[in-house]
Amino acid sequence: MKVPIRKNAEAGAVILTTTICTFALMSFLVVGYLWMMMEQNKATDRSQHWNAALAVAEAGIDEGMAHINWGFGTNLVNLATNGWMLDVERNCYGPTVRTLSNDVGGSYSVIISNTLPLVVISTATVFDNMNSTPIKRAVEVTTKPVYAFPYGLTTITNVVLAGNNVAITSSVASVNGSIYAQNGNIYGPVLTGPNGIETNHSQGSAGNWTNNFYESFPDVQPPYTFGTTPPTNGIFLANQKFYFNGNYSAGTINVAGTNVVLYVTGNISVNSIIIASGASLTLYVGSDDTSTTTSATFGGNSGDKINYSGTPEQFSYFGLPNNTSITLKNGLQDVNAAIYAPEAAFTQDGNQSFYGALLAYSYTAKGNSTYKYDTNLVNNGWAIGYTVASWKEIPPP
C-alpha cells in the first residue's frame, strides 16, 4: 500500500518558506538596527565634535585677547609682534593658526582687526572619524578698553593719611591693603579686599565701605630703547621721543608742544614742570630689571609746581616694574597729573595739592595735603588693556 506524502511535502514547503521569510525579516531588522545604531553613533560623534568646535574657537579668542593685552598700550598697541603679521588687503593682523593636540584635536585660525574697537575673530576646524566633512564654527568678540583710573586713588597695599589734616575728595580703593585715615578725611567711597580694614572713614565721608574689591593692573613695559637725548636747556618741543639711560635731574622742564615723551631708565629728580596750553608730556621712569630699583622725586624749593596751569591729562606718568618710589617733596605746591605706577610707594611729603588720579603700590600723605580726583580720567585716560564688550557666533568665513 502506498502512503500519501503530498500533504507533508506541501507542509515542508510552507515551513521552509516561512523560515526563509522570517530569517530575511530578522536579517532586515538586524541590519536596520545596526544601520540605525551606526547613524546614531555618527550623529552623537558629530554632536560631540560640534560642541568641541566651539571650545576650540574660544581657545583662539583667548590667544587673540592675550595678544592684544601682551604689552602695556596707550592707544592701539603694536600688534605686529610675536609672529602676528599685518594683512594689508584684509586690514587685520593674522591669521594665526594653531593645531591642538588634545583628545578633540582640530585647529583654530585667529585674526584681529586693525581698527578700533579691536575685533577678534576665531574660526575652529574640527574633524571626526565618522564624517568626511569637517566641522567649522566661528566666534567674533568686540573689545573695549580698560582704563587705568576707574577710581580716584587706587593702591595695591595700604593707604595712610598721617598728616595734620589730610583731605581726599575721591573714591579710595585698595586691592590687598587697608585704609588708615588717622588724621584725615575721605570724601568718597572706600573699597578694600576681603581682608582689608578701614579706620575713620565715617569722618566726613560721602560714601560707604565695601570689602569685595579686586582689580588686576598690568606692569608698564619699556616704551622704546632709544631716542633723542633730552635738551640741556630743559625745553621740550612737539612730537619727539626723548631717551635718557641713567639718572636724570632737572631744575625745570618746559614742555612747549604736544606728544612729548621722555623715558628715563634710572632715577629722576625734577623741581618743576611747566606745560604750555595744548601741550602734553608723557614720562616713563625705570625699567623691567627688578634687580635694581629706581625713584622719582618732584619739588626741591618752596613754590615749585608740577603742571600747575594744565589739566592732569596733559601730564601722564608711568612707572616701570623697578620704579618703587615716587615722592612729592615738602615745598612743592601744586601737582596736576595722572600717575600709573603699580610698584611705587607714593608719598605726599608736605602741604601740596594733588589733582588728577593715581594708581600706586601704596599711598602716604603727610602735612596738610589734599587730593582731588579728575573724573574726566574715568573713560578718557590711558587704556591699560582690553576686555570683552560683546560675544557672538558668526557663520564661518
C-alpha positions as CSV (number, residue, x, y, z in Angstrom):
1,M,0.0,0.0,0.0
2,K,1.3,3.5,-0.9
3,V,1.5,6.1,1.8
4,P,0.4,9.5,0.5
5,I,3.1,12.2,1.1
6,R,1.7,15.1,-0.8
7,K,0.4,17.0,2.2
8,N,3.7,16.5,4.1
9,A,5.6,17.9,1.1
10,E,3.3,20.9,1.0
11,A,3.7,21.4,4.7
12,G,7.5,21.3,4.4
13,A,7.5,23.9,1.7
14,V,5.4,26.1,3.8
15,I,7.7,25.7,6.8
16,L,10.7,26.4,4.6
17,T,9.1,29.4,3.1
18,T,8.1,30.7,6.5
19,T,11.6,30.1,7.8
20,I,13.3,31.9,4.9
21,C,10.9,34.8,5.2
22,T,11.4,35.0,9.0
23,F,15.1,34.9,8.6
24,A,15.0,37.5,5.9
25,L,12.8,39.7,8.1
26,M,15.1,39.2,11.1
27,S,18.1,39.9,9.0
28,F,16.5,43.1,7.7
29,L,15.6,44.2,11.2
30,V,19.1,43.4,12.5
31,V,20.7,45.2,9.5
32,G,18.3,48.1,10.0
33,Y,19.1,48.2,13.7
34,L,22.8,48.1,13.1
35,W,22.5,50.9,10.5
36,M,20.4,52.9,12.9
37,M,23.0,52.4,15.6
38,M,25.7,53.5,13.3
39,E,23.9,56.6,12.2
40,Q,23.1,57.3,15.9
41,N,26.8,56.9,16.7
42,K,27.7,59.2,13.8
43,A,25.1,61.8,15.0
44,T,26.4,61.6,18.6
45,D,30.0,61.8,17.5
46,R,29.3,64.8,15.3
47,S,27.3,66.4,18.1
48,Q,30.2,66.0,20.5
49,H,32.6,67.4,18.0
50,W,30.2,70.2,17.1
51,N,30.2,71.2,20.8
52,A,34.0,70.8,21.0
53,A,34.5,73.1,18.0
54,L,33.1,76.0,20.0
55,A,35.6,75.3,22.7
56,V,38.4,75.3,20.1
57,A,37.2,78.6,18.7
58,E,37.1,80.1,22.1
59,A,40.7,78.9,22.6
60,G,41.6,81.1,19.6
61,I,39.7,84.0,21.2
62,D,41.8,83.5,24.3
63,E,45.0,83.7,22.3
64,G,43.8,86.8,20.5
65,M,42.9,88.6,23.7
66,A,46.2,87.6,25.3
67,H,48.0,89.1,22.3
68,I,46.2,92.5,22.4
69,N,46.9,92.6,26.1
70,W,50.5,91.5,25.9
71,G,52.1,94.9,26.1
72,F,51.1,98.0,28.0
73,G,49.4,100.3,25.5
74,T,48.2,103.8,25.4
75,N,46.4,103.7,22.1
76,L,46.2,100.8,19.5
77,V,49.1,98.6,20.6
78,N,51.7,97.3,18.2
79,L,50.1,94.0,17.2
80,A,52.8,93.1,14.6
81,T,54.8,91.1,17.2
82,N,55.2,87.6,18.3
83,G,54.5,86.1,14.9
84,W,51.4,88.2,14.1
85,M,51.7,90.0,10.7
86,L,49.6,92.7,9.2
87,D,47.4,91.7,6.3
88,V,47.1,94.9,4.3
89,E,44.4,93.7,2.0
90,R,42.1,92.5,4.8
91,N,43.2,95.3,7.2
92,C,43.8,92.8,10.0
93,Y,46.5,91.0,11.9
94,G,46.9,87.3,11.2
95,P,45.6,84.8,10.6
96,T,47.5,83.0,13.3
97,V,46.8,79.2,13.1
98,R,47.3,76.7,15.9
99,T,46.7,72.9,15.8
100,L,45.6,71.4,19.1
101,S,46.9,68.1,20.4
102,N,44.1,67.3,22.9
103,D,41.5,64.5,22.6
104,V,39.4,66.5,20.2
105,G,42.2,67.8,18.0
106,G,41.4,70.3,15.3
107,S,42.7,73.8,14.8
108,Y,41.8,77.4,15.0
109,S,42.6,80.5,12.9
110,V,42.5,83.9,14.5
111,I,42.5,87.4,13.1
112,I,42.5,90.8,14.9
113,S,41.1,93.9,13.3
114,N,43.3,96.9,12.6
115,T,40.6,99.3,13.6
116,L,39.1,100.4,16.9
117,P,37.3,99.0,18.7
118,L,39.5,95.9,18.3
119,V,37.6,92.8,17.0
120,V,38.9,89.3,17.4
121,I,37.5,86.5,15.1
122,S,38.4,82.9,15.7
123,T,37.4,80.1,13.3
124,A,37.7,76.5,14.5
125,T,38.0,73.4,12.3
126,V,37.4,70.0,13.8
127,F,37.4,66.6,12.2
128,D,35.8,63.4,13.5
129,N,36.5,59.8,12.3
130,M,32.9,59.1,11.2
131,N,32.2,62.1,9.0
132,S,34.2,63.2,6.0
133,T,33.0,66.8,6.2
134,P,34.9,68.9,8.8
135,I,33.0,71.0,11.4
136,K,33.6,74.7,11.3
137,R,32.4,77.3,13.8
138,A,33.4,80.9,14.2
139,V,33.2,83.3,17.1
140,E,33.5,87.1,17.0
141,V,34.4,89.2,20.0
142,T,34.3,93.0,20.1
143,T,36.5,94.5,22.8
144,K,36.5,97.7,24.8
145,P,39.4,99.4,26.6
146,V,40.1,99.0,30.3
147,Y,41.2,102.4,31.6
148,A,43.9,103.0,34.2
149,F,41.9,105.1,36.5
150,P,38.4,103.8,37.2
151,Y,38.8,105.1,40.8
152,G,40.3,108.3,42.1
153,L,43.1,106.8,44.2
154,T,43.9,103.1,43.9
155,T,46.7,101.2,45.7
156,I,47.9,97.6,45.8
157,T,48.5,97.8,49.6
158,N,47.9,100.4,52.3
159,V,46.6,104.0,52.2
160,V,47.8,106.0,55.2
161,L,46.7,109.5,56.0
162,A,49.3,110.6,58.5
163,G,49.3,114.3,58.1
164,N,47.7,117.0,60.3
165,N,44.6,117.5,58.2
166,V,44.7,115.4,55.0
167,A,41.6,115.7,52.8
168,I,40.9,113.2,49.9
169,T,38.0,114.1,47.7
170,S,37.8,110.9,45.8
171,S,37.0,107.2,45.9
172,V,39.8,105.3,47.6
173,A,40.4,101.6,46.7
174,S,43.0,99.1,47.9
175,V,43.4,95.6,46.4
176,N,45.3,93.9,49.2
177,G,45.7,96.6,51.9
178,S,43.8,98.7,54.3
179,I,42.8,102.3,54.7
180,Y,44.2,104.2,57.7
181,A,42.7,107.7,58.0
182,Q,44.2,108.6,61.4
183,N,44.5,112.3,60.7
184,G,42.4,112.9,57.6
185,N,39.1,112.8,55.9
186,I,38.0,110.8,52.9
187,Y,35.1,112.4,51.0
188,G,34.1,109.4,48.9
189,P,33.5,105.6,49.0
190,V,36.2,103.3,50.3
191,L,36.9,99.9,48.7
192,T,39.1,97.1,50.1
193,G,39.7,93.4,49.6
194,P,38.0,90.9,51.9
195,N,40.8,91.1,54.4
196,G,41.1,94.9,54.3
197,I,40.1,97.3,57.1
198,E,39.3,101.0,57.3
199,T,39.6,103.5,60.1
200,N,37.8,106.9,60.5
201,H,36.1,106.6,57.1
202,S,32.9,108.0,58.5
203,Q,34.8,111.2,59.3
204,G,33.5,113.5,56.5
205,S,32.7,110.6,54.3
206,A,30.3,110.9,51.3
207,G,30.2,107.1,50.6
208,N,30.3,103.7,52.1
209,W,32.9,101.0,52.8
210,T,32.8,97.8,50.8
211,N,35.3,94.9,51.2
212,N,35.0,92.9,48.0
213,F,37.2,94.9,45.8
214,Y,39.6,93.3,43.3
215,E,41.3,94.6,40.2
216,S,44.3,93.5,38.2
217,F,46.8,96.1,37.0
218,P,49.5,95.1,34.4
219,D,53.1,96.2,34.5
220,V,54.3,99.0,32.3
221,Q,56.6,97.9,29.5
222,P,59.6,99.9,28.2
223,P,58.1,102.2,25.5
224,Y,61.3,102.1,23.4
225,T,65.1,101.6,23.8
226,F,66.5,104.6,22.1
227,G,65.6,108.2,21.4
228,T,66.8,111.8,21.3
229,T,68.9,113.0,24.3
230,P,66.9,115.4,26.4
231,P,67.8,119.1,25.7
232,T,70.1,120.7,28.2
233,N,68.0,123.9,28.2
234,G,65.0,121.9,29.5
235,I,62.7,123.0,26.7
236,F,60.9,120.0,25.0
237,L,59.4,120.5,21.6
238,A,56.5,118.7,20.0
239,N,56.3,115.2,18.6
240,Q,59.6,113.9,19.9
241,K,60.7,110.9,21.9
242,F,63.5,111.6,24.3
243,Y,65.6,108.8,26.0
244,F,68.0,109.0,28.9
245,N,69.7,105.9,30.0
246,G,70.6,106.5,33.7
247,N,69.8,109.0,36.4
248,Y,68.3,112.3,35.2
249,S,67.8,115.6,37.1
250,A,66.5,119.0,36.0
251,G,65.5,122.2,37.7
252,T,62.6,122.9,35.4
253,I,61.2,121.1,32.4
254,N,59.3,123.3,29.9
255,V,57.1,121.4,27.5
256,A,56.2,123.6,24.5
257,G,54.4,121.1,22.2
258,T,52.2,118.1,22.0
259,N,53.1,114.4,22.1
260,V,56.3,114.9,24.0
261,V,57.6,111.6,25.6
262,L,60.5,111.3,28.0
263,Y,61.8,107.9,29.0
264,V,64.3,107.8,31.9
265,T,65.7,104.4,32.8
266,G,67.2,105.4,36.2
267,N,66.2,107.8,39.0
268,I,64.6,111.2,38.1
269,S,64.6,114.4,40.1
270,V,62.8,117.5,38.8
271,N,61.8,120.6,40.7
272,S,59.1,122.0,38.4
273,I,57.3,121.0,35.2
274,I,55.7,123.7,33.1
275,I,53.4,122.5,30.3
276,A,52.1,125.1,27.8
277,S,48.4,125.3,26.9
278,G,47.6,122.5,24.5
279,A,51.0,120.7,25.0
280,S,51.5,117.3,26.7
281,L,54.2,115.3,28.4
282,T,54.3,111.5,29.0
283,L,57.0,110.5,31.4
284,Y,58.3,106.9,31.8
285,V,60.6,106.1,34.7
286,G,62.5,102.9,35.4
287,S,63.0,99.6,33.7
288,D,61.8,95.9,33.8
289,D,65.1,94.9,35.5
290,T,63.8,94.3,39.1
291,S,67.3,93.5,40.4
292,T,67.6,97.3,40.8
293,T,65.2,100.0,42.0
294,T,64.5,103.5,40.7
295,S,62.8,106.5,42.3
296,A,61.2,109.8,41.2
297,T,61.3,113.0,43.2
298,F,59.4,116.1,42.4
299,G,60.0,119.5,44.1
300,G,63.0,120.9,45.8
301,N,62.2,124.5,46.6
302,S,59.3,126.3,48.1
303,G,56.8,127.3,45.4
304,D,57.7,124.5,43.0
305,K,54.8,123.3,40.9
306,I,54.1,120.4,38.5
307,N,51.9,121.3,35.6
308,Y,50.1,123.9,37.6
309,S,48.3,125.7,34.8
310,G,47.4,122.5,32.8
311,T,45.0,119.6,33.2
312,P,46.0,116.2,34.5
313,E,45.5,114.7,31.0
314,Q,48.5,116.9,29.9
315,F,51.0,115.1,32.2
316,S,51.0,111.3,32.4
317,Y,53.5,109.4,34.5
318,F,54.2,105.7,34.1
319,G,56.4,103.8,36.5
320,L,58.0,100.6,35.2
321,P,58.4,97.5,37.4
322,N,61.6,98.6,39.2
323,N,60.2,102.1,39.9
324,T,59.5,101.6,43.6
325,S,59.3,105.2,45.0
326,I,57.6,108.5,44.0
327,T,57.9,111.4,46.4
328,L,56.3,114.9,46.2
329,K,58.7,116.9,48.4
330,N,57.7,119.4,51.1
331,G,57.6,122.8,49.5
332,L,56.1,121.6,46.2
333,Q,52.7,123.4,46.0
334,D,50.5,122.0,43.2
335,V,50.5,118.9,41.1
336,N,48.2,118.1,38.2
337,A,48.9,114.7,36.9
338,A,47.7,111.2,36.0
339,I,50.2,108.7,37.6
340,Y,50.2,104.9,37.0
341,A,53.0,103.1,38.9
342,P,51.8,99.8,40.4
343,E,55.1,99.1,42.1
344,A,55.8,102.5,43.6
345,A,55.3,103.7,47.1
346,F,53.8,107.2,46.6
347,T,54.3,109.9,49.3
348,Q,52.9,113.4,49.6
349,D,55.6,114.7,51.9
350,G,54.2,118.2,52.5
351,N,51.3,120.5,52.0
352,Q,50.8,120.3,48.3
353,S,47.5,119.9,46.4
354,F,47.3,117.0,44.1
355,Y,44.6,117.0,41.3
356,G,44.2,114.1,38.9
357,A,44.4,110.3,39.5
358,L,46.8,107.8,41.0
359,L,47.5,104.1,40.9
360,A,50.4,103.1,43.1
361,Y,51.7,100.3,45.3
362,S,50.9,102.4,48.4
363,Y,49.9,105.9,49.3
364,T,51.1,108.0,52.3
365,A,50.0,111.7,52.9
366,K,51.7,114.0,55.4
367,G,51.2,117.6,56.4
368,N,48.1,119.3,55.2
369,S,48.0,117.6,51.8
370,T,44.9,117.5,49.7
371,Y,43.9,115.1,46.9
372,K,41.2,115.6,44.4
373,Y,40.1,113.2,41.6
374,D,39.7,114.4,38.0
375,T,36.7,112.5,36.9
376,N,37.5,113.2,33.2
377,L,40.0,110.4,33.6
378,V,37.4,107.7,34.2
379,N,36.9,106.9,30.5
380,N,39.3,109.3,28.8
381,G,42.6,108.3,30.5
382,W,45.1,105.8,29.3
383,A,44.0,102.3,28.3
384,I,45.9,99.6,30.1
385,G,44.3,96.7,28.2
386,Y,41.2,95.4,26.6
387,T,38.3,93.3,27.7
388,V,35.3,91.7,26.0
389,A,32.4,94.0,25.2
390,S,30.3,91.5,23.2
391,W,30.5,87.9,22.0
392,K,28.6,86.2,19.2
393,E,28.8,83.2,16.9
394,I,29.0,84.0,13.3
395,P,28.9,82.0,10.1
396,P,32.5,80.6,9.4
397,P,34.2,82.5,6.6
